[in-house]
Amino acid sequence: MLGRHLACVIAGVDLVLILAGCAPSQTADESTVSPITYQPGQSAISPTAPAPTVSTSTGASSVTSAPISTQVAFSQSPQGGCIGQAIDTCLANLQTSFQVSPTENIQRQMADNAAVDVNGKRIRTRSILTIAGNLSRWEGIDNLEMIDLEYTQTRLVNYIGISLPGDPELANTTEEYQKTAIYESIALLIGSSCPDLSADYVYKFFQNTVKPKIIREDKTTTIDETHADTSYFHKALDIPFCGHKLSYTRLFGYSTDDISLDNPKGVYSRVSVSFK
């Protein structure tokens, strides 16, 4: 499921990954999420665990996870948001409006991103974090949302995306847009650095600027011995917004992998907005 999720959120970066499909909507009650407990100066959300140095050996090969730097203390930035911020600052800013699932181990993900081989060369060419949770200050929305972000070797966030509980492509009225949480999501990702950022501004921007640019690709059908999938992909990519590039993606369809008693037709849908 993680691969499918990453394929959808990072659609604005690597469109070829879209063929992987999307996970069906998930829900979580208050007992399954907890506030981010990130502390300034830490490089992960865990408030007590130290940055690990892990060494494992298999045969003649050895892989070492370099410790996460905590030499510089970061705290929340005045404008909030994540895009363009140091990864430590981004994680601190997220705690204002996002509750992370307790099953997430962000410190481990960051250690894996920093892992080097026996020659001291980084194994991963891209540093990506995936965080599950929900918008803690948005009443009435209990879907488990996913945040994906990428940061550079200088630890600056250069991409971030979030799944939405509703589809703004189908919205027209203020009430319909409110149910998508698109304003709250955008505010979480870019903060208050945009002086005109308000719910009304975001709704009108999507209605008047994003919707006319949405491209609806042809239906894709995949059938093999054990799997059948029919998917539809809508996208509007790299639209200038408050000094950043906003992308909207929607992947939905039917898959035998998602058939269950609660979902007999195997319907799945993934709607997201992202910035870079």
LUMDO-246427 format. One record per residue (C-alpha): x, y, z; residue in one letter. Coordinates in steps of 0.2 Angstrom, whole numbers, plus 5000, padded with zeros to 4 digits. Layout:
<sites>
XYZa/...
</sites>
This chain:
<sites>
500050005000m/501450125004l/502150114986g/500450144979r/500250294991h/501950374986l/501550344967a/499950454969c/500650594980v/502250614971i/501250614954a/501750794951g/503650744951v/503650564943d/502050544933l/502650364927v/502350304945l/500450344944i/500150174936l/500450094953a/498650144958g/497950214975c/497450154991a/495550164996p/495050295009s/495550255027q/494750325043t/495350345060a/494550395076d/495350495090e/496050345098s/497250305084t/498150475082v/499150575094s/499850755093p/501650775086i/502850785100t/504250855091y/505450965101q/506651105095p/508351035092g/507750855088q/507850785071s/506250675073a/504550675081i/505050555095s/505450665110p/506550545119t/507450425107a/509150485102p/509650495084a/510250315080p/511850245073t/511450075066v/512749955058s/512149795050t/513149665041s/512649535028t/514049425021g/515349545014a/514349695014s/514049825028s/512749965028v/512850105041t/511550235045s/512350395049a/511750485065p/510450635062i/511250795065s/510650885081t/511951015082q/510851165077v/509251185087a/507751225076f/506051285081s/504451335073q/504651475060s/503551635062p/502651605046q/502451415048g/502351295034g/503551175026c/504051205009i/505751295008g/506051265027q/507351165035a/506650985038i/506751005057d/505851175056t/504551095045c/504250955058l/504051075072a/502751175061n/501751025057l/501350995075q/500251155076t/498851075065s/499250895061f/499050745072q/500250605067v/499850425068s/500750335083p/501350195071t/502450315061e/504350315065n/504950475057i/506650455066q/506950285058r/506450355040q/507650495042m/509050385048a/508750275033d/508850425021n/510550465028a/511250285027a/512850265018v/513750115011d/515550055015v/516250185005n/515350325014g/514250354999k/512350395002r/511350244997i/509750334993r/509850474981t/508150554987r/507650595005s/505750565007i/504650555022l/502950485023t/501850535038i/500050475041a/498850575052g/497450705051n/497150885053l/496850905071s/495951075070r/494751025057w/493150965065e/492150835056g/493550765046i/494150595053d/495050525037n/496750465039l/497750585028e/499550565021m/500950695020i/502350655009d/503850775008l/505650775001e/507150865007y/508850905000t/510550855006q/510651025014t/509050975023r/507851095015l/506051035010v/505851054991n/504250954989y/502750925000i/501050844996g/499550795006i/497950695003s/496250775004l/494750705012p/493650774999g/493850824980d/493951004976p/493650964958e/491850924962l/491551074973a/490751234968n/490051324983t/490951374999t/490151235009e/490751104997e/492451174997y/492451175016q/492150985016k/493750955006t/494951045019a/495951115004i/496251285013y/496751205029e/497951085020s/498751225009i/498951335025a/499851185033l/501051155019l/501551335015i/501151435031g/500651615031s/502051675020s/500751715007c/499851885013p/498251845004d/498051675010l/496251645016s/494951515013a/493951625001d/495551664991y/496051474990v/494251424985y/494151554971k/495951514965f/495551334963f/493851374955q/494451504943n/496351454940t/496551264944v/494951194937k/495151264919p/496951184918k/496451004924i/496850874911i/495850714911r/496850574904e/496050424895d/495450274905k/496850144909t/496449954911t/497649824917t/497249644918i/498349494922d/498249324930e/497849384947t/497349574945h/496249684936a/496249874938d/495350014929t/495950194933s/495650374929y/496950514931f/496550694932h/497950824935k/498451004935a/500251034937l/501451164942d/500251314943i/501051474951p/500351504968f/501151624982c/502851594975g/502751414974h/502151284961k/500551204966l/499951034958s/498250944960y/498050764956t/496650644957r/496750454954l/495250344955f/494550184949g/494150004952y/495349864957s/495249684962t/496549714976d/495349834985d/493849724985i/493149685003s/491549665012l/491449855014d/492049884997n/491249754985p/491649844969k/493449884974g/493350074972v/494850174977y/495150364976s/496650474980r/496550664979v/498050774983s/498850944982v/500650974983s/501951104982f/503751124976k/
</sites>
